[in-house]
Amino acid sequence: MERHETSGHLVTLVTETTFSLITFSDLGLSQKVLSAVQDAGYTIPTPIQAGAIPPALAGRDILGIAQTGTGKTASFVLPMLTRLEKGRARARMPRTLILEPTRELAAQVQENFITYGKYHKLNIALLIGGVSFEEQNRKLERGADVLIATPGRLLDHQERGKLLLTGVEIFVIDEADRMLDMGFIPDIERIAKLIPFTRQTLFFSATMPAEIQRLSDGFLQNPEEVRVAPAASAATTVTQRVVACKSKDFEKRALLRDLIREQDTLKNAIIFCNRKRDVSELFRSLERHGFSVGALHGDMDQHSRTAMLQGFRDNKIQLLVASDVAARGLDLPDVSHVFNFDVPIHAEDYVHRIGRTGRAGREGASFTLVTSRETKQLDAIEKLINQKIAWHDGDLSSANSGGSEEEALKPKTRSNRSPGKSSGESGGRKSSGASGGRSSSSESVGRSQRQPSKKTEEERPEPVEMIKQQKSPATNDNKNRRGGRRSDSDDSASPVGFGDEIPAFMMIGEKR
């Protein structure tokens, strides 16, 4: 274990050779904690645990940086349990506070306290959204030795006068880089002002960009920085590949299905999308094609999210399509594959996503689908992890051969059409010939081939009847769709322009 001073604080670098000689008995933990750890089947700590637990027991502020899946949660849970053996909590005044960015992570930390605190008589309160305030208030009234919360729900209780933070002795911010992101900074600062200045503060994260580290310096007092591996490095047990694909969503979905089917060692997998809408669409697509699949994103209620995660853990679901709500810290120890349907917008999220596989020394594989529009994000990822990711079955030049990708990106030509009219492929109307009269009525909405009208000016219907005739195909067609939406076929591109339906005013004949 190597120690040296950097920027005014102590930095501890833990190597594999050093940590292999250390056991939990050497870290200074209490006998109750050691017994619970032994019951859980652990004898040798991970590098981050070996480096962070001793100074945490000594009351030092900690900045812990290690790869995801290396046991950071136990790095603060175990020393907190040892220190909490002395003293008692008072009503509405928790002794410790742990902030988590998501409900799932908060619930997972609670499970760790239950597992390792089996020989302690501690009250644990969980403050997250999706649970009634009354139930949470009852736990706070009994006195909480450990308070685990998301920032928003914590501030809600504090503003209602149901919570006092003046008795907090240990303050933990998990996933520090995400918690200190621009959206969380005001909440974190408000909470920090409500906690005594003499508190002990512990930060843990897999990545710590320089600008975020400067912000963390405002919360830490003379911290000891524990580094196990270079910041933002990926686990060596994960085989990483990038897959070239075209930009069309239905083409990406087809490629993903083929990629899943060709994995001989696939036991289960998490598929990450950047947007919640894409999570829902990809889930429905995979379900229609016969895959065992579930979905997880931030708009789901807490009961559904918990049930979906449990089904994935119990192997009742093989594929889990998720947003980045599942990318950080979730303890899913036996995930064999990770697929990035979208390249993450922030390079740091890539490290967290692929960290869901290859955990605890197991082997894993990750595949990232890359289009020509996402090369900048890929370059940022390779720069962050300081390595080139190998291509799987050809690069972007082979995926775009024949110019199909470029053609897909070209705008549609709209010659001889009045402004505001949609193209024939999306249900629009062609102009009439040299007669200069009204435009011919459209046939079934959505057809790409249309026959010009052979009726004379006198034979054409009056405008009211024309509107009815033009609206009826769309109306009948919509009745055959689920919920009035298109069938989301994977064999055709998504509609452009107005989307699923043509506004009625676009179907009215042009006045000359």
VOPA-454398 format. One record per residue (C-alpha): residue in three letters; chain; x, y, z. Coordinates in nm, 3 decimals, padded with zeros to 5 digits. Each point is the difference from the previous one (the first is absolute). Layout:
BEGIN
ALA	A	X	Y	Z
...
//
This chain:
BEGIN
MET	A	00.000	00.000	00.000
GLU	A	00.164	00.320	-00.121
ARG	A	-00.066	00.339	00.164
HIS	A	00.114	00.348	-00.105
GLU	A	-00.109	00.364	00.029
THR	A	-00.168	00.164	-00.300
SER	A	-00.165	00.345	-00.010
GLY	A	-00.001	00.026	00.378
HIS	A	-00.167	-00.333	00.079
LEU	A	00.109	-00.360	00.039
VAL	A	-00.043	-00.233	-00.297
THR	A	-00.002	-00.376	00.055
LEU	A	00.066	-00.224	-00.300
VAL	A	-00.100	-00.362	00.064
THR	A	00.156	-00.266	-00.220
GLU	A	-00.116	-00.357	-00.063
THR	A	00.314	-00.139	00.163
THR	A	-00.056	00.195	00.319
PHE	A	-00.370	-00.068	00.040
SER	A	00.042	-00.376	-00.052
LEU	A	00.193	-00.014	00.331
ILE	A	-00.275	00.174	00.204
THR	A	-00.308	-00.155	00.162
PHE	A	-00.303	00.169	00.153
SER	A	00.140	-00.082	00.345
ASP	A	00.294	00.234	-00.073
LEU	A	-00.218	00.307	-00.067
GLY	A	-00.109	00.079	00.357
LEU	A	-00.370	-00.090	-00.035
SER	A	-00.204	-00.106	00.303
GLN	A	-00.067	-00.365	00.075
LYS	A	-00.371	00.035	-00.082
VAL	A	00.082	00.132	-00.345
LEU	A	00.266	-00.266	-00.061
SER	A	-00.248	-00.273	00.091
ALA	A	-00.259	00.137	-00.245
VAL	A	00.262	00.029	-00.276
GLN	A	00.110	-00.358	00.064
ASP	A	-00.363	-00.119	-00.010
ALA	A	-00.034	00.170	-00.339
GLY	A	00.294	-00.208	-00.127
TYR	A	00.269	00.268	-00.028
THR	A	00.350	-00.022	00.149
ILE	A	00.221	00.220	-00.220
PRO	A	-00.089	00.367	-00.066
THR	A	00.011	00.160	-00.342
PRO	A	00.268	00.266	-00.061
ILE	A	-00.237	00.293	00.062
GLN	A	-00.118	-00.160	00.323
ALA	A	00.355	-00.065	00.118
GLY	A	00.098	00.359	-00.072
ALA	A	-00.310	00.186	00.124
ILE	A	-00.118	-00.185	00.312
PRO	A	00.296	00.075	00.236
PRO	A	-00.001	00.381	-00.053
ALA	A	-00.382	00.003	00.012
LEU	A	00.014	-00.172	00.341
ALA	A	00.247	00.267	00.110
GLY	A	-00.249	00.275	-00.085
ARG	A	00.178	00.134	-00.309
ASP	A	-00.188	00.145	-00.298
ILE	A	00.028	-00.237	-00.297
LEU	A	00.000	00.050	-00.375
GLY	A	-00.018	-00.353	-00.142
ILE	A	00.051	-00.058	-00.372
ALA	A	-00.022	-00.353	-00.141
GLN	A	-00.150	-00.191	-00.288
THR	A	-00.367	-00.078	00.024
GLY	A	-00.072	-00.344	00.143
THR	A	00.297	-00.001	00.239
GLY	A	-00.191	00.019	00.328
LYS	A	-00.019	00.373	00.072
THR	A	-00.328	-00.036	00.192
ALA	A	00.156	-00.227	00.263
SER	A	00.287	00.248	00.024
PHE	A	-00.225	00.240	00.190
VAL	A	-00.263	-00.239	00.139
LEU	A	00.246	-00.212	00.205
PRO	A	00.183	00.287	00.178
MET	A	-00.332	00.179	00.063
LEU	A	-00.141	-00.310	00.172
THR	A	00.306	-00.022	00.224
ARG	A	-00.024	00.367	00.101
LEU	A	-00.377	-00.017	00.057
GLU	A	00.036	-00.265	00.272
LYS	A	00.035	00.284	00.249
GLY	A	-00.285	00.244	00.055
ARG	A	-00.371	00.013	-00.079
ALA	A	-00.212	00.190	-00.249
ARG	A	-00.264	00.252	00.106
ALA	A	-00.337	00.061	-00.160
ARG	A	00.021	00.188	-00.332
MET	A	00.379	00.040	00.046
PRO	A	00.192	-00.261	-00.204
ARG	A	00.358	-00.080	00.097
THR	A	00.125	-00.064	-00.354
LEU	A	-00.115	00.109	-00.345
ILE	A	00.065	-00.173	-00.334
LEU	A	-00.104	00.172	-00.322
GLU	A	-00.062	-00.204	-00.315
PRO	A	-00.091	00.121	-00.351
THR	A	-00.273	-00.260	-00.064
ARG	A	-00.261	-00.195	00.194
GLU	A	00.152	-00.333	-00.104
LEU	A	00.341	00.089	00.139
ALA	A	-00.154	00.122	00.324
ALA	A	-00.193	-00.326	00.043
GLN	A	00.314	-00.197	-00.080
VAL	A	00.200	00.180	00.270
GLN	A	-00.278	-00.079	00.246
GLU	A	00.039	-00.370	-00.088
ASN	A	00.373	00.024	00.076
PHE	A	-00.070	00.147	00.343
ILE	A	-00.249	-00.279	00.071
THR	A	00.250	-00.267	-00.111
TYR	A	00.307	00.131	00.183
GLY	A	-00.191	00.143	00.296
LYS	A	-00.177	-00.324	00.091
TYR	A	00.163	00.001	00.347
HIS	A	-00.078	00.367	00.061
LYS	A	-00.328	00.144	00.122
LEU	A	-00.007	00.302	-00.227
ASN	A	-00.295	00.191	-00.140
ILE	A	00.031	00.059	-00.374
ALA	A	-00.220	00.253	-00.181
LEU	A	-00.033	00.018	-00.378
LEU	A	-00.129	00.327	-00.148
ILE	A	-00.074	-00.039	-00.371
GLY	A	-00.279	00.098	-00.235
GLY	A	-00.288	-00.231	-00.074
VAL	A	-00.058	-00.078	00.370
SER	A	-00.252	00.178	00.223
PHE	A	00.125	00.275	00.230
GLU	A	-00.195	-00.144	00.294
GLU	A	00.190	-00.328	-00.002
GLN	A	00.333	00.181	-00.022
ASN	A	-00.101	00.242	00.278
ARG	A	-00.067	-00.292	00.234
LYS	A	00.354	-00.129	-00.052
LEU	A	00.147	00.345	00.065
GLU	A	-00.204	00.038	00.319
ARG	A	00.154	-00.320	00.139
GLY	A	00.347	00.144	-00.055
ALA	A	00.226	-00.099	-00.291
ASP	A	00.357	-00.114	00.054
VAL	A	00.041	-00.018	-00.379
LEU	A	-00.188	00.226	-00.240
ILE	A	00.024	-00.089	-00.370
ALA	A	-00.165	00.246	-00.237
THR	A	-00.024	00.160	-00.339
PRO	A	00.051	00.380	00.019
GLY	A	-00.350	00.103	-00.111
ARG	A	-00.193	-00.211	00.251
LEU	A	00.243	00.092	00.279
LEU	A	-00.060	00.373	-00.053
ASP	A	-00.377	-00.060	-00.015
HIS	A	00.007	-00.151	00.350
GLN	A	00.228	00.275	00.130
GLU	A	-00.223	00.277	-00.136
ARG	A	-00.302	-00.162	00.166
GLY	A	00.175	00.018	00.335
LYS	A	00.019	-00.377	00.038
LEU	A	00.378	-00.029	-00.010
LEU	A	00.294	00.163	00.180
LEU	A	00.354	-00.056	-00.132
THR	A	00.190	00.162	00.286
GLY	A	00.090	-00.339	00.147
VAL	A	00.165	-00.148	-00.311
GLU	A	00.348	-00.134	00.079
ILE	A	00.086	-00.167	-00.332
PHE	A	-00.102	00.137	-00.340
VAL	A	00.038	-00.225	-00.307
ILE	A	-00.043	00.105	-00.362
ASP	A	-00.003	-00.307	-00.222
GLU	A	00.061	00.027	-00.376
ALA	A	00.152	00.340	00.066
ASP	A	00.052	00.100	-00.363
ARG	A	-00.371	-00.042	-00.078
MET	A	-00.117	00.150	00.330
LEU	A	00.216	00.306	-00.059
ASP	A	-00.112	00.043	-00.357
MET	A	-00.147	00.340	-00.075
GLY	A	-00.354	-00.110	00.074
PHE	A	00.086	-00.124	00.351
ILE	A	00.239	00.271	00.120
PRO	A	-00.267	00.233	00.151
ASP	A	-00.164	-00.286	00.194
ILE	A	00.333	-00.133	00.126
GLU	A	00.105	00.347	00.115
ARG	A	-00.331	00.053	00.182
ILE	A	00.030	-00.334	00.176
ALA	A	00.365	00.056	00.093
LYS	A	-00.093	00.328	00.173
LEU	A	-00.252	-00.183	00.218
ILE	A	00.263	-00.246	00.128
PRO	A	00.256	00.085	00.273
PHE	A	00.337	00.120	-00.128
THR	A	00.175	-00.257	00.220
ARG	A	-00.149	-00.292	-00.196
GLN	A	00.205	-00.265	-00.176
THR	A	-00.058	00.003	-00.377
LEU	A	00.056	-00.295	-00.233
PHE	A	-00.007	00.023	-00.380
PHE	A	00.004	-00.307	-00.224
SER	A	-00.012	-00.018	-00.378
ALA	A	00.131	-00.184	-00.304
THR	A	00.087	00.323	-00.184
MET	A	00.110	00.339	00.126
PRO	A	00.060	00.264	-00.271
ALA	A	00.226	00.287	00.099
GLU	A	-00.277	00.262	00.012
ILE	A	-00.217	-00.223	00.219
GLN	A	00.294	-00.072	00.229
ARG	A	00.045	00.374	00.057
LEU	A	-00.364	00.015	00.114
SER	A	00.048	-00.293	00.236
ASP	A	00.284	00.185	00.170
GLY	A	-00.262	00.235	00.143
PHE	A	-00.166	-00.289	00.185
LEU	A	00.310	-00.188	00.120
GLN	A	00.236	00.106	00.280
ASN	A	00.359	-00.124	-00.037
PRO	A	-00.117	-00.318	-00.177
GLU	A	00.190	-00.318	-00.067
GLU	A	-00.037	-00.093	-00.365
VAL	A	-00.008	-00.374	-00.064
ARG	A	00.067	-00.104	-00.358
VAL	A	-00.006	-00.362	-00.110
ALA	A	00.022	00.044	-00.376
PRO	A	00.034	00.300	-00.231
ALA	A	-00.319	00.208	00.005
ALA	A	-00.254	-00.096	-00.266
SER	A	00.176	-00.324	-00.092
ALA	A	-00.199	-00.302	-00.111
ALA	A	00.026	-00.342	00.161
THR	A	00.250	-00.227	-00.176
THR	A	-00.242	-00.293	00.030
VAL	A	-00.241	00.162	-00.251
THR	A	00.052	-00.064	-00.371
GLN	A	-00.099	00.321	-00.180
ARG	A	-00.113	00.027	-00.362
VAL	A	-00.161	00.272	-00.212
VAL	A	-00.243	-00.095	-00.276
ALA	A	-00.053	00.212	-00.311
CYS	A	-00.363	00.054	-00.096
LYS	A	-00.223	00.230	-00.202
SER	A	-00.203	00.282	00.149
LYS	A	-00.353	-00.128	-00.060
ASP	A	-00.160	-00.127	00.320
PHE	A	-00.149	-00.311	-00.161
GLU	A	00.344	-00.087	-00.143
LYS	A	00.160	00.040	00.341
ARG	A	-00.264	-00.221	00.159
ALA	A	00.053	-00.271	-00.261
LEU	A	00.377	00.015	00.049
LEU	A	-00.040	-00.022	00.377
ARG	A	-00.220	-00.310	-00.030
ASP	A	00.258	-00.170	-00.222
LEU	A	00.276	00.097	00.241
ILE	A	-00.187	-00.148	00.297
ARG	A	-00.074	-00.325	-00.184
GLU	A	00.364	-00.056	-00.095
GLN	A	00.126	00.016	00.362
ASP	A	00.060	-00.361	00.103
THR	A	00.092	00.092	00.359
LEU	A	-00.287	00.241	00.064
LYS	A	-00.170	-00.076	00.330
ASN	A	-00.170	00.336	00.048
ALA	A	00.062	00.356	-00.112
ILE	A	-00.081	00.365	00.062
ILE	A	-00.073	00.213	-00.307
PHE	A	00.052	00.373	00.055
CYS	A	-00.180	00.280	-00.187
ASN	A	00.053	00.374	00.039
ARG	A	-00.370	00.091	00.008
LYS	A	-00.297	-00.140	00.188
ARG	A	-00.206	00.000	-00.318
ASP	A	00.255	-00.222	-00.172
VAL	A	-00.008	-00.238	00.298
SER	A	-00.374	-00.052	-00.049
GLU	A	00.024	-00.043	-00.378
LEU	A	00.290	-00.245	00.017
PHE	A	-00.175	-00.198	00.275
ARG	A	-00.313	-00.041	-00.215
SER	A	00.208	-00.096	-00.304
LEU	A	00.197	-00.271	00.182
GLU	A	-00.317	-00.130	00.165
ARG	A	-00.172	-00.037	-00.340
HIS	A	00.298	-00.200	-00.128
GLY	A	-00.029	-00.253	00.281
PHE	A	00.276	00.112	00.238
SER	A	-00.030	-00.024	00.378
VAL	A	00.024	00.371	00.074
GLY	A	-00.086	00.266	00.259
ALA	A	00.033	00.380	00.017
LEU	A	00.131	00.242	00.262
HIS	A	-00.001	00.381	-00.010
GLY	A	-00.061	00.298	00.225
ASP	A	-00.368	00.054	-00.087
MET	A	-00.103	-00.340	00.139
ASP	A	-00.151	-00.012	00.347
GLN	A	00.214	-00.140	00.281
HIS	A	-00.192	-00.327	00.031
SER	A	00.044	-00.078	-00.371
ARG	A	00.370	00.088	00.008
THR	A	00.064	-00.221	00.301
ALA	A	-00.197	-00.291	-00.147
MET	A	00.182	00.028	-00.334
LEU	A	00.344	-00.002	00.165
GLN	A	-00.094	-00.295	00.216
GLY	A	-00.123	-00.192	-00.302
PHE	A	00.331	00.065	-00.173
ARG	A	00.198	-00.112	00.306
ASP	A	-00.209	-00.319	00.023
ASN	A	00.066	-00.079	-00.370
LYS	A	-00.369	00.028	-00.083
ILE	A	00.098	00.268	-00.254
GLN	A	00.300	-00.052	-00.227
LEU	A	00.028	00.349	-00.152
LEU	A	-00.052	00.329	00.184
VAL	A	-00.040	00.312	-00.216
ALA	A	00.088	00.299	00.217
SER	A	00.091	00.365	00.011
ASP	A	00.300	00.121	00.201
VAL	A	-00.206	-00.043	00.318
ALA	A	00.146	-00.355	-00.003
ALA	A	00.353	00.103	-00.093
ARG	A	00.136	00.100	00.339
GLY	A	00.075	-00.215	00.298
LEU	A	-00.276	-00.260	-00.035
ASP	A	00.117	-00.331	00.144
LEU	A	-00.083	-00.245	-00.278
PRO	A	00.300	-00.228	00.050
ASP	A	-00.048	-00.256	-00.277
VAL	A	-00.078	00.199	-00.316
SER	A	00.176	-00.160	-00.297
HIS	A	-00.051	00.271	-00.266
VAL	A	-00.065	00.372	-00.038
PHE	A	-00.129	00.149	-00.326
ASN	A	00.004	00.375	-00.061
PHE	A	-00.282	00.058	-00.249
ASP	A	00.106	00.367	00.007
VAL	A	00.348	00.135	00.062
PRO	A	-00.023	00.183	00.335
ILE	A	-00.002	00.378	-00.028
HIS	A	00.244	00.037	00.290
ALA	A	00.315	-00.208	-00.028
GLU	A	00.004	-00.074	00.376
ASP	A	-00.334	-00.181	-00.033
TYR	A	00.167	-00.257	-00.226
VAL	A	00.224	-00.113	00.287
HIS	A	-00.302	-00.041	00.226
ARG	A	-00.205	-00.183	-00.262
ILE	A	00.256	-00.266	-00.086
GLY	A	00.078	-00.029	00.371
ARG	A	-00.330	-00.189	00.038
THR	A	00.183	-00.303	-00.142
GLY	A	00.335	-00.156	00.088
ARG	A	-00.058	00.060	00.371
ALA	A	00.187	-00.168	00.288
GLY	A	00.260	-00.150	-00.234
ARG	A	-00.251	-00.156	-00.241
GLU	A	00.038	00.032	-00.374
GLY	A	-00.243	00.214	-00.198
ALA	A	-00.054	00.150	-00.343
SER	A	-00.129	00.336	-00.122
PHE	A	-00.114	00.105	-00.347
THR	A	-00.066	00.362	-00.098
LEU	A	-00.199	00.080	-00.315
VAL	A	00.157	00.301	-00.177
THR	A	-00.140	00.202	-00.290
SER	A	00.183	00.259	-00.207
ARG	A	-00.163	00.271	00.213
GLU	A	00.152	-00.137	00.322
THR	A	00.369	-00.008	-00.086
LYS	A	00.075	00.302	00.220
GLN	A	-00.150	-00.173	00.305
LEU	A	00.204	-00.311	-00.079
ASP	A	00.319	00.206	-00.025
ALA	A	-00.075	00.158	00.339
ILE	A	-00.049	-00.343	00.157
GLU	A	00.328	-00.136	-00.139
LYS	A	00.179	00.312	00.123
LEU	A	-00.150	-00.039	00.348
ILE	A	00.089	-00.368	00.044
ASN	A	00.332	00.051	-00.182
GLN	A	-00.044	-00.292	-00.237
LYS	A	-00.134	-00.080	-00.345
ILE	A	-00.309	-00.222	-00.013
ALA	A	00.012	-00.269	-00.267
TRP	A	-00.264	-00.011	-00.275
HIS	A	-00.226	-00.303	-00.025
ASP	A	-00.042	-00.127	-00.357
GLY	A	00.113	00.312	-00.186
ASP	A	00.005	00.375	00.063
LEU	A	-00.231	00.281	-00.112
SER	A	00.134	-00.002	-00.358
SER	A	-00.132	-00.352	-00.050
ALA	A	-00.333	00.082	00.164
ASN	A	-00.051	00.296	-00.232
SER	A	00.110	-00.172	-00.320
GLY	A	-00.224	00.070	-00.298
GLY	A	-00.093	00.344	00.127
SER	A	-00.311	-00.119	00.181
GLU	A	00.089	00.193	00.313
GLU	A	00.060	00.319	-00.192
GLU	A	-00.326	-00.039	-00.191
ALA	A	-00.188	-00.048	00.326
LEU	A	00.138	00.329	00.129
LYS	A	-00.097	00.200	-00.309
PRO	A	-00.317	00.211	00.022
LYS	A	-00.295	-00.101	-00.214
THR	A	-00.041	00.195	-00.327
ARG	A	-00.329	00.189	00.001
SER	A	-00.033	00.149	-00.348
ASN	A	-00.325	00.158	-00.128
ARG	A	-00.169	-00.012	00.340
SER	A	-00.156	00.284	00.191
PRO	A	00.163	00.095	00.331
GLY	A	-00.129	-00.201	00.294
LYS	A	-00.108	-00.308	-00.198
SER	A	00.140	-00.337	00.103
SER	A	00.153	-00.241	-00.250
GLY	A	-00.191	-00.283	-00.162
GLU	A	00.175	-00.256	00.220
SER	A	-00.141	00.159	00.315
GLY	A	-00.356	00.029	-00.123
GLY	A	00.021	00.328	-00.196
ARG	A	-00.169	00.084	-00.336
LYS	A	00.139	00.048	-00.346
SER	A	-00.093	00.309	-00.201
SER	A	-00.230	-00.047	-00.299
GLY	A	00.122	00.024	-00.357
ALA	A	-00.038	00.284	-00.253
SER	A	-00.371	00.044	00.067
GLY	A	00.079	00.235	00.288
GLY	A	-00.296	-00.132	00.202
ARG	A	-00.013	-00.144	00.351
SER	A	00.253	-00.261	00.099
SER	A	-00.111	-00.360	-00.030
SER	A	-00.119	-00.174	00.312
SER	A	00.258	-00.223	00.168
GLU	A	-00.038	-00.372	00.022
SER	A	00.074	-00.199	00.315
VAL	A	00.223	00.197	00.241
GLY	A	00.358	-00.132	00.018
ARG	A	00.013	-00.151	-00.355
SER	A	00.305	00.093	-00.200
GLN	A	-00.149	-00.061	-00.346
ARG	A	-00.291	00.218	-00.114
GLN	A	-00.197	00.010	-00.327
PRO	A	-00.095	00.339	-00.145
SER	A	-00.372	00.073	00.000
LYS	A	-00.182	-00.057	-00.331
LYS	A	-00.312	00.196	00.100
THR	A	-00.086	00.323	-00.174
GLU	A	-00.059	00.324	00.189
GLU	A	-00.379	-00.053	-00.004
GLU	A	00.025	-00.360	00.126
ARG	A	00.212	00.083	00.303
PRO	A	-00.192	00.009	00.332
GLU	A	-00.078	00.315	00.188
PRO	A	00.255	00.109	00.266
VAL	A	-00.206	-00.138	00.292
GLU	A	-00.029	-00.343	-00.156
MET	A	00.367	00.014	-00.101
ILE	A	00.103	00.057	00.362
LYS	A	-00.206	-00.296	00.115
GLN	A	00.152	-00.225	-00.264
GLN	A	00.352	00.112	00.088
LYS	A	-00.046	-00.033	00.373
SER	A	-00.170	-00.339	-00.004
PRO	A	00.304	-00.210	-00.103
ALA	A	00.209	00.154	00.276
THR	A	-00.282	-00.053	00.250
ASN	A	-00.047	-00.364	-00.097
ASP	A	00.373	-00.057	-00.001
ASN	A	00.034	00.144	00.349
LYS	A	-00.260	-00.242	00.133
ASN	A	00.230	-00.284	-00.093
ARG	A	00.286	00.147	00.197
ARG	A	00.061	-00.054	00.370
GLY	A	-00.103	00.314	00.185
GLY	A	-00.017	00.195	-00.324
ARG	A	00.376	-00.031	-00.054
ARG	A	00.199	-00.165	-00.274
SER	A	00.100	-00.361	00.045
ASP	A	00.369	00.086	00.044
SER	A	00.100	-00.249	-00.266
ASP	A	00.369	-00.082	-00.002
ASP	A	-00.008	-00.044	-00.379
SER	A	-00.061	00.363	-00.090
ALA	A	00.135	00.336	00.096
SER	A	-00.175	00.226	00.248
PRO	A	-00.226	00.263	-00.162
VAL	A	00.135	00.350	-00.037
GLY	A	-00.176	00.333	00.012
PHE	A	-00.331	-00.019	00.188
GLY	A	00.063	-00.351	00.135
ASP	A	-00.283	-00.246	00.045
GLU	A	-00.302	00.203	-00.122
ILE	A	-00.068	00.267	-00.262
PRO	A	-00.180	00.309	00.134
ALA	A	-00.346	00.043	-00.155
PHE	A	00.075	00.347	-00.134
MET	A	00.275	-00.147	-00.219
MET	A	-00.262	-00.219	-00.174
ILE	A	-00.220	00.292	-00.120
GLY	A	00.011	00.068	-00.372
GLU	A	00.206	00.293	-00.120
LYS	A	-00.200	00.305	-00.105
ARG	A	00.091	00.155	-00.328
//
